[in-house]
Amino acid sequence: MKTKKYSIKWMVAVSALSAAAAAFPSGVFAGVGTTAAQFLKLSPTARGAAMADAQGASADDVFAIYSNPAGLAAMEKAQLGASYITYFTDVNYGFVGYADPDKSIGAVGIGLTYLVINKIERYSINEVKGDDFNAGDMALSFAWARRDAIPAVLENTSVGAALRLISSEIDQTAAYTASVDIGAIHRPVSDVAVAIAVQNISPGLKFREVTDNLPLNIKVAGAYDVTEDARLGLEINQYIIDAKFYAAVGGEYWLSERRLALRLGYKYGYDTASLGPLVGITGGLGFRIWGAGLDYAFVPFGDLGDTHRVTFSAKF
């Protein structure tokens, strides 16, 4: 059954999945929302979200599985990480992952993300209300990275790749596909990093007879360690099929012997005229003690509401 209320709620929900940048009514985000699996645009890390996701060149933990798999090569210890995000419109998102910097074969990681949208109202074309239904997405990722993979050619360069198995379900109709991310991070000097990644390379996601492309993205990023305790990040993302461009800048400053972090960022590319002037501003905190970490990010979306992200991590 096609429904008016279903479509409105679904469009708002999909907007959340792509960080309030997709599938709104026509005119709000022209050219956006033309791909499936929009949840792949979400960052699972509160640390990255607080810095406007400007982490493509500075990713160095288990969450690099999603931001840039090459970042796994910078890990010194094995790490377990988990995130939970509360979105608007009954949307919930979570992540759990593990990565190990095995020096013999390179760093390896595995991560599972899920997204659930509950109680979507179903109305017939005649405005007759039917049963509510749910929708959800899931992705299981396997990642690998290696530092100086080809020393004579790629000195001071880490390369990485991730294979992602994806499932998507809407009202008991499911679709499955796979995608690949590839990335590289180069350090010309010790305090500067530049990176490139291509994300969501895939044949597409097929529901019944219709195949939709995944949000193919080209990412270019840079990072500069101002001091041992301060870092700046810059990142641009060009979604090829969605025809959407984002630019982000973020910073992180550590206090109290690197136990407390203050983070701030701004992402350009949102429709501030529709969502308000604060859209794009991000902020958050981080805590580290005895190898464990707790991160929080606050990301406002104007009239749509505010989102909160919490991440826990532990090194072994």
Helices and strands as residue ranges (DSSP letters): H 4-17, G 38-41, H 46-50, H 64-67, G 69-74, E 79-86, E 91-100, E 107-120, E 133-147, E 157-170, E 173-189, E 192-201, E 205-207, E 210-212, E 217-225, E 230-239, E 244-255, E 260-268, H 272-275, E 281-289, E 292-300, G 302-304, E 306-315
